[in-house]
Amino acid sequence: MDVERQVFGAPIRKDILQRAVIWQRDCLRQGTHSTKNRSEVSGTSKKWAPQKGRGKARVGSHRAPHWRGGGVAHGPRLRSYDTDLPRQVQELALRSALATKFAQNQLVIVQDVHLETEKTKDLKAILDKNAWDPLAKDRKQGHSILILTKDHKYNLDLASRNLQKVHALTAEEILDAGDVYNIMGHETLIMDKEATEILQTALKPK
C-alpha cells in the first residue's frame, strides 16, 4: 500500500511529542486529592487556654495546623489538571508519532483484522505466527501492540482484552482524542487498510 509521505514521512518532532504526551497525562489526572483546613476539621473554635498566666505561649483555636488533629496548612485541594493543546499541534504530534513508528519499522498495515472467534488464544496465535511482537517471549508483561481498525470489531475486542498490553481502538478514537500517548506507548502499531486511509485523510496537511 502506498502511504502519504506528508503523514508517515513527516519530520519527527520530539518536542511536539513530549507536549502531546504531557497534555494527555495531565487530562488523565483525577485531581480528587483533598485535605481539611482549620475551618473544616471537627472541634471547638474557642480559645484553648488563657491568654496570660500559664507561663507558656499564647494559644488560640485548637484546630490550628500546629496542633495534633488540627487542619492542614496549604494541603492539596480538589482541582483540575486539564491543560489546553491547540488542535493543529495535536495533529502535528499524531503525524510525528506515525512517522516514528514507520521509521523504526514498528508499523504493520494489513488488509483487514478479522477473527473467526472471540478466543484469546486465536489472536495470540496470529500475533506469534507473524512475529508482530518480537520481544513477546522476553517481555514480562506480555505483548505490546496497539491495533487500529475503522470500527470496533466484537471478536477482536473480546480476544484482546485478556492479553496484557494488547489494545484495540478505532482510528476515529485516536483522532478525536489526539491520542499520541497510546501510539507511542505500544511497541508495535497494527492498522487495517481502512483505518490507514482515515488517518491519512484527516492528518494530511491542508
Secondary structure, DSSP 8 states (H G I E B T S, - for coil): ----HHHHTS---HHHHHHHHHHHHHHH---------TTTSSS--S-SS-SSSSSS-----TTSTTSTT---TT------------HHHHHHHHHHHHHHHHHTT-EEEES----SS--HHHHHHHHHHTTSSTTTTT-TT---EEEEESS--HHHHHHHTTSTTEEEEEHHHHHHHT-HHHHHHSSEEEEEHHHHHHHHHHHS--
